[in-house]
């Protein structure tokens, strides 16, 4: 099921990241203008591949995968009777917001794999490349197993979404446009609709309470002369969510569009590499801020995603 797939990916990411963050390559303290590229702070090819660290990364991945299988998948439908392998592209599920969910899980995996490979001494470019490929392989493996599920099936577009997410860290490093925009996620339980109709009630499938954002770094987009008058940490974000109708048998569920203020945490410029890595992860989460819903109705919220 999608919820089990999402949990497994989260477990892999968290377990893998917990090791890689503890021993990331040291980078001397820096203090630069907030238009600097966070990722270019990483040392280039100055580290050497360590067999011991490589074994440590591989062992961590295997432990994470094993934990995901034993704690999640085996207790889901994977230990039940399956069916013949089949494809299924669920375009009607959650108004396709689940594709953003797969993308987000791919991002977390890509970041975590990158940190692990970089710590093991693999060059920067190859670490990004292998991280994206690892995220893709994980999504393929999970969806192949889904292909034997009587309820679900192998979804090419789910795999594609997760793969694109896995390569986002690489794009943020090498594609200039990503110096001006961040992709973020927010979650707050404002509606119980999903939990009333779900036997498991896992938040990863609670899409009516999730919002996916594109956060634009306004400071970087301004002319140099105007930057002195604009706070470098203040961004502007556009968000997409869905209403609870997708879980209440409403014949006409709809998407929701938001415009919000946002905080670019990377503008605070922490000096150590570990601190920058932590901020890099935190910056994927959209923190509460004044927000306007612009579609399909107009609403104003002081600290969305908290609605009051």
ZASE-361379 format. One record per residue (C-alpha): residue in one letter; residue number from 1; x, y, z. Coordinates in steps of 0.5 Angstrom, whole numbers, plus 2048, in hexadecimal, padded with zeros to 3 digits. Each point is the difference from the previous one (the first is absolute). Layout:
% residues N
<pt 'a'; NUM; <X; Y; Z>> ...
END
This chain:
% residues 308
<pt 'x'; 1; <800; 800; 800>> <pt 'x'; 2; <802; 807; 7FF>> <pt 'x'; 3; <800; 802; 807>> <pt 'x'; 4; <805; 7FA; 802>> <pt 'x'; 5; <805; 802; 7FA>> <pt 'x'; 6; <800; 807; 802>> <pt 'x'; 7; <802; 7FE; 807>> <pt 'x'; 8; <805; 7FB; 7FE>> <pt 'x'; 9; <803; 806; 7FC>> <pt 'x'; 10; <800; 804; 806>> <pt 'x'; 11; <803; 7FB; 804>> <pt 'x'; 12; <806; 7FF; 7FB>> <pt 'x'; 13; <801; 807; 800>> <pt 'x'; 14; <800; 802; 807>> <pt 'x'; 15; <805; 7FA; 802>> <pt 'x'; 16; <804; 801; 7FA>> <pt 'x'; 17; <801; 808; 802>> <pt 'x'; 18; <801; 7FF; 807>> <pt 'x'; 19; <807; 7FC; 7FF>> <pt 'x'; 20; <802; 805; 7FA>> <pt 'x'; 21; <7FE; 806; 804>> <pt 'x'; 22; <805; 7FE; 806>> <pt 'x'; 23; <806; 7FF; 7FC>> <pt 'x'; 24; <7FF; 805; 7FA>> <pt 'x'; 25; <807; 803; 7FD>> <pt 'x'; 26; <802; 806; 803>> <pt 'x'; 27; <800; 806; 7FD>> <pt 'x'; 28; <803; 807; 803>> <pt 'x'; 29; <7FC; 805; 803>> <pt 'x'; 30; <7FD; 805; 7FB>> <pt 'x'; 31; <7FC; 806; 800>> <pt 'x'; 32; <7FE; 803; 7F9>> <pt 'x'; 33; <7FB; 804; 7FD>> <pt 'x'; 34; <7F9; 7FC; 800>> <pt 'x'; 35; <800; 800; 7F8>> <pt 'x'; 36; <805; 7FA; 801>> <pt 'x'; 37; <7FF; 7F9; 7FD>> <pt 'x'; 38; <7FF; 7FC; 807>> <pt 'x'; 39; <802; 7FA; 7FC>> <pt 'x'; 40; <806; 803; 7FD>> <pt 'x'; 41; <803; 800; 807>> <pt 'x'; 42; <801; 7F9; 800>> <pt 'x'; 43; <807; 7FE; 7FE>> <pt 'x'; 44; <801; 7FE; 7F9>> <pt 'x'; 45; <805; 7FA; 7FF>> <pt 'x'; 46; <804; 800; 806>> <pt 'x'; 47; <7FE; 7FA; 804>> <pt 'x'; 48; <802; 7F9; 7FF>> <pt 'x'; 49; <7FC; 7FA; 7FF>> <pt 'x'; 50; <800; 7FC; 807>> <pt 'x'; 51; <7FE; 7F9; 7FF>> <pt 'x'; 52; <7FF; 7FF; 808>> <pt 'x'; 53; <7FB; 806; 7FF>> <pt 'x'; 54; <7FD; 7FD; 7F9>> <pt 'x'; 55; <7FE; 7FA; 804>> <pt 'x'; 56; <7FD; 804; 806>> <pt 'x'; 57; <7FC; 803; 7FB>> <pt 'x'; 58; <7FE; 7FA; 7FC>> <pt 'x'; 59; <7FE; 7FD; 807>> <pt 'x'; 60; <7FC; 806; 802>> <pt 'x'; 61; <7FC; 7FF; 7FA>> <pt 'x'; 62; <7FF; 7F8; 801>> <pt 'x'; 63; <7FE; 801; 807>> <pt 'x'; 64; <7FB; 806; 7FE>> <pt 'x'; 65; <7FD; 7FC; 7FA>> <pt 'x'; 66; <7FF; 7FA; 805>> <pt 'x'; 67; <7FD; 804; 805>> <pt 'x'; 68; <7FB; 803; 7FB>> <pt 'x'; 69; <7FE; 7F9; 7FE>> <pt 'x'; 70; <800; 7FD; 807>> <pt 'x'; 71; <7FC; 806; 803>> <pt 'x'; 72; <7FC; 802; 7FA>> <pt 'x'; 73; <7FF; 7FC; 7FA>> <pt 'x'; 74; <800; 7F9; 803>> <pt 'x'; 75; <7FA; 802; 805>> <pt 'x'; 76; <7FD; 803; 7FA>> <pt 'x'; 77; <7FD; 7FC; 7FA>> <pt 'x'; 78; <807; 7FE; 7FE>> <pt 'x'; 79; <7FF; 7FA; 804>> <pt 'x'; 80; <7F9; 7FE; 7FE>> <pt 'x'; 81; <7FE; 7FD; 7F9>> <pt 'x'; 82; <802; 804; 7FA>> <pt 'x'; 83; <7FE; 800; 7F9>> <pt 'x'; 84; <803; 800; 7F9>> <pt 'x'; 85; <805; 806; 7FE>> <pt 'x'; 86; <7FC; 805; 7FD>> <pt 'x'; 87; <800; 808; 7FF>> <pt 'x'; 88; <7FC; 805; 803>> <pt 'x'; 89; <800; 808; 7FF>> <pt 'x'; 90; <7FC; 802; 805>> <pt 'x'; 91; <7FE; 807; 7FD>> <pt 'x'; 92; <7FA; 801; 804>> <pt 'x'; 93; <803; 7FF; 807>> <pt 'x'; 94; <800; 806; 804>> <pt 'x'; 95; <800; 805; 7FA>> <pt 'x'; 96; <807; 7FE; 7FF>> <pt 'x'; 97; <803; 803; 806>> <pt 'x'; 98; <803; 7F9; 802>> <pt 'x'; 99; <805; 801; 7FA>> <pt 'x'; 100; <802; 806; 804>> <pt 'x'; 101; <801; 7FC; 806>> <pt 'x'; 102; <804; 7FB; 7FC>> <pt 'x'; 103; <804; 806; 7FE>> <pt 'x'; 104; <802; 802; 807>> <pt 'x'; 105; <802; 7F9; 802>> <pt 'x'; 106; <804; 800; 7FA>> <pt 'x'; 107; <803; 806; 802>> <pt 'x'; 108; <802; 7FE; 808>> <pt 'x'; 109; <803; 7FA; 7FD>> <pt 'x'; 110; <804; 803; 7FB>> <pt 'x'; 111; <803; 805; 805>> <pt 'x'; 112; <801; 7FA; 805>> <pt 'x'; 113; <804; 7FC; 7FB>> <pt 'x'; 114; <804; 806; 7FE>> <pt 'x'; 115; <802; 801; 807>> <pt 'x'; 116; <802; 7F9; 801>> <pt 'x'; 117; <804; 800; 7F9>> <pt 'x'; 118; <803; 806; 802>> <pt 'x'; 119; <802; 7FE; 807>> <pt 'x'; 120; <803; 7FA; 7FD>> <pt 'x'; 121; <805; 804; 7FB>> <pt 'x'; 122; <7FC; 7FF; 7FA>> <pt 'x'; 123; <801; 807; 7FB>> <pt 'x'; 124; <7FB; 805; 801>> <pt 'x'; 125; <7FD; 7FF; 7F9>> <pt 'x'; 126; <800; 7F8; 800>> <pt 'x'; 127; <7FD; 801; 807>> <pt 'x'; 128; <7FA; 804; 7FD>> <pt 'x'; 129; <7FF; 7FB; 7FA>> <pt 'x'; 130; <801; 7FA; 805>> <pt 'x'; 131; <7FB; 803; 805>> <pt 'x'; 132; <7FA; 801; 7FA>> <pt 'x'; 133; <802; 7F9; 7FD>> <pt 'x'; 134; <7FF; 7FD; 807>> <pt 'x'; 135; <7F9; 803; 801>> <pt 'x'; 136; <7FE; 7FE; 7F9>> <pt 'x'; 137; <802; 7F9; 802>> <pt 'x'; 138; <7FC; 800; 807>> <pt 'x'; 139; <7FA; 803; 7FC>> <pt 'x'; 140; <800; 7FA; 7FB>> <pt 'x'; 141; <801; 7FB; 805>> <pt 'x'; 142; <7FA; 802; 804>> <pt 'x'; 143; <7FC; 801; 7FA>> <pt 'x'; 144; <802; 7F9; 7FD>> <pt 'x'; 145; <7FD; 7FD; 807>> <pt 'x'; 146; <7FA; 804; 7FF>> <pt 'x'; 147; <7FF; 7FD; 7F9>> <pt 'x'; 148; <7FE; 7FA; 803>> <pt 'x'; 149; <7FB; 803; 805>> <pt 'x'; 150; <7F9; 7FE; 7FF>> <pt 'x'; 151; <7FE; 807; 802>> <pt 'x'; 152; <805; 805; 7FD>> <pt 'x'; 153; <805; 7FF; 7FA>> <pt 'x'; 154; <807; 802; 7FD>> <pt 'x'; 155; <7FF; 807; 7FE>> <pt 'x'; 156; <805; 803; 7FB>> <pt 'x'; 157; <7FE; 807; 802>> <pt 'x'; 158; <801; 7FF; 808>> <pt 'x'; 159; <807; 7FD; 7FE>> <pt 'x'; 160; <801; 806; 7FC>> <pt 'x'; 161; <7FE; 805; 805>> <pt 'x'; 162; <805; 7FD; 805>> <pt 'x'; 163; <806; 800; 7FB>> <pt 'x'; 164; <7FF; 807; 7FF>> <pt 'x'; 165; <800; 802; 807>> <pt 'x'; 166; <806; 7FC; 801>> <pt 'x'; 167; <804; 804; 7FB>> <pt 'x'; 168; <7FD; 807; 803>> <pt 'x'; 169; <806; 800; 804>> <pt 'x'; 170; <805; 800; 7FA>> <pt 'x'; 171; <7FC; 805; 7FC>> <pt 'x'; 172; <800; 805; 806>> <pt 'x'; 173; <808; 7FF; 800>> <pt 'x'; 174; <801; 801; 7F8>> <pt 'x'; 175; <7F9; 803; 7FD>> <pt 'x'; 176; <800; 807; 801>> <pt 'x'; 177; <7F9; 801; 801>> <pt 'x'; 178; <800; 7FC; 806>> <pt 'x'; 179; <804; 806; 804>> <pt 'x'; 180; <7FA; 804; 800>> <pt 'x'; 181; <7FA; 7FB; 802>> <pt 'x'; 182; <7FF; 7FB; 805>> <pt 'x'; 183; <7FB; 7FA; 800>> <pt 'x'; 184; <7FD; 7FF; 807>> <pt 'x'; 185; <7FB; 7FC; 804>> <pt 'x'; 186; <7FB; 802; 805>> <pt 'x'; 187; <7FB; 7FC; 804>> <pt 'x'; 188; <7FB; 801; 806>> <pt 'x'; 189; <7FA; 7FC; 802>> <pt 'x'; 190; <7FA; 805; 7FE>> <pt 'x'; 191; <7FB; 7FB; 7FE>> <pt 'x'; 192; <7FF; 7F9; 803>> <pt 'x'; 193; <7FD; 7FD; 7F9>> <pt 'x'; 194; <805; 7FC; 7FE>> <pt 'x'; 195; <801; 7FC; 807>> <pt 'x'; 196; <7F8; 7FF; 800>> <pt 'x'; 197; <801; 7FC; 7FA>> <pt 'x'; 198; <807; 7FD; 801>> <pt 'x'; 199; <801; 7F9; 804>> <pt 'x'; 200; <807; 802; 801>> <pt 'x'; 201; <800; 808; 800>> <pt 'x'; 202; <807; 801; 7FE>> <pt 'x'; 203; <802; 807; 7FF>> <pt 'x'; 204; <804; 7FF; 7F9>> <pt 'x'; 205; <7F9; 7FF; 7FD>> <pt 'x'; 206; <7FC; 806; 803>> <pt 'x'; 207; <801; 804; 7FA>> <pt 'x'; 208; <7FA; 805; 802>> <pt 'x'; 209; <805; 802; 805>> <pt 'x'; 210; <806; 801; 7FC>> <pt 'x'; 211; <802; 805; 7FC>> <pt 'x'; 212; <806; 800; 7FB>> <pt 'x'; 213; <804; 807; 7FF>> <pt 'x'; 214; <804; 804; 7FB>> <pt 'x'; 215; <804; 805; 804>> <pt 'x'; 216; <803; 806; 7FC>> <pt 'x'; 217; <806; 803; 803>> <pt 'x'; 218; <7FE; 807; 7FF>> <pt 'x'; 219; <807; 803; 803>> <pt 'x'; 220; <804; 7FC; 7FA>> <pt 'x'; 221; <7FB; 803; 7FB>> <pt 'x'; 222; <800; 807; 801>> <pt 'x'; 223; <805; 805; 7FD>> <pt 'x'; 224; <807; 800; 804>> <pt 'x'; 225; <7FE; 808; 802>> <pt 'x'; 226; <7F9; 7FD; 803>> <pt 'x'; 227; <803; 7FB; 805>> <pt 'x'; 228; <802; 805; 805>> <pt 'x'; 229; <7F8; 801; 801>> <pt 'x'; 230; <7FE; 7F9; 800>> <pt 'x'; 231; <801; 7FB; 806>> <pt 'x'; 232; <804; 7FA; 7FD>> <pt 'x'; 233; <7FC; 7FB; 803>> <pt 'x'; 234; <7F9; 802; 7FE>> <pt 'x'; 235; <7FD; 7FC; 7FA>> <pt 'x'; 236; <7FA; 7FF; 7FD>> <pt 'x'; 237; <7FD; 7F9; 7FE>> <pt 'x'; 238; <7FA; 7FD; 7FC>> <pt 'x'; 239; <7FD; 7FA; 803>> <pt 'x'; 240; <7FB; 7FA; 7FD>> <pt 'x'; 241; <7FC; 7FC; 805>> <pt 'x'; 242; <7F9; 7FD; 7FF>> <pt 'x'; 243; <7FA; 800; 804>> <pt 'x'; 244; <7FD; 7FB; 805>> <pt 'x'; 245; <7FB; 7FE; 7FA>> <pt 'x'; 246; <805; 7FA; 7FE>> <pt 'x'; 247; <7FE; 7FC; 806>> <pt 'x'; 248; <7F9; 802; 801>> <pt 'x'; 249; <7FD; 7FD; 7F9>> <pt 'x'; 250; <7FF; 807; 7FE>> <pt 'x'; 251; <7FE; 800; 7F8>> <pt 'x'; 252; <804; 806; 7FF>> <pt 'x'; 253; <806; 801; 804>> <pt 'x'; 254; <805; 805; 7FF>> <pt 'x'; 255; <807; 803; 800>> <pt 'x'; 256; <802; 806; 804>> <pt 'x'; 257; <805; 805; 7FE>> <pt 'x'; 258; <804; 804; 806>> <pt 'x'; 259; <805; 806; 800>> <pt 'x'; 260; <804; 801; 806>> <pt 'x'; 261; <805; 804; 803>> <pt 'x'; 262; <806; 7FB; 802>> <pt 'x'; 263; <807; 800; 803>> <pt 'x'; 264; <806; 7FE; 7FC>> <pt 'x'; 265; <804; 7FD; 806>> <pt 'x'; 266; <806; 7FF; 7FC>> <pt 'x'; 267; <801; 808; 800>> <pt 'x'; 268; <802; 7FF; 807>> <pt 'x'; 269; <807; 7FD; 7FE>> <pt 'x'; 270; <802; 7FC; 805>> <pt 'x'; 271; <807; 7FF; 800>> <pt 'x'; 272; <802; 7F8; 801>> <pt 'x'; 273; <7FE; 7FB; 7FB>> <pt 'x'; 274; <7FC; 7FC; 805>> <pt 'x'; 275; <7FC; 806; 802>> <pt 'x'; 276; <7FF; 802; 7F8>> <pt 'x'; 277; <7FE; 7F8; 7FF>> <pt 'x'; 278; <7FB; 801; 806>> <pt 'x'; 279; <7FD; 806; 7FD>> <pt 'x'; 280; <800; 7FD; 7F9>> <pt 'x'; 281; <7FB; 7FB; 802>> <pt 'x'; 282; <7FC; 805; 804>> <pt 'x'; 283; <7FF; 804; 7FA>> <pt 'x'; 284; <7FC; 7FB; 7FD>> <pt 'x'; 285; <7FB; 801; 805>> <pt 'x'; 286; <7FB; 806; 7FF>> <pt 'x'; 287; <7FF; 803; 807>> <pt 'x'; 288; <7FA; 804; 802>> <pt 'x'; 289; <7FF; 807; 7FD>> <pt 'x'; 290; <7FA; 805; 7FE>> <pt 'x'; 291; <7FD; 7FD; 7FA>> <pt 'x'; 292; <7FA; 801; 7FB>> <pt 'x'; 293; <7FC; 7FB; 7FC>> <pt 'x'; 294; <7FF; 802; 7F9>> <pt 'x'; 295; <7FC; 7FA; 7FD>> <pt 'x'; 296; <7FB; 7FE; 800>> <pt 'x'; 297; <7FE; 805; 806>> <pt 'x'; 298; <803; 806; 803>> <pt 'x'; 299; <802; 7FF; 807>> <pt 'x'; 300; <806; 803; 805>> <pt 'x'; 301; <804; 7FC; 805>> <pt 'x'; 302; <804; 803; 805>> <pt 'x'; 303; <805; 7FA; 801>> <pt 'x'; 304; <7FE; 7FB; 7FA>> <pt 'x'; 305; <800; 7FA; 800>> <pt 'x'; 306; <7FD; 801; 807>> <pt 'x'; 307; <7F9; 802; 7FF>> <pt 'x'; 308; <7FC; 804; 805>> 
END
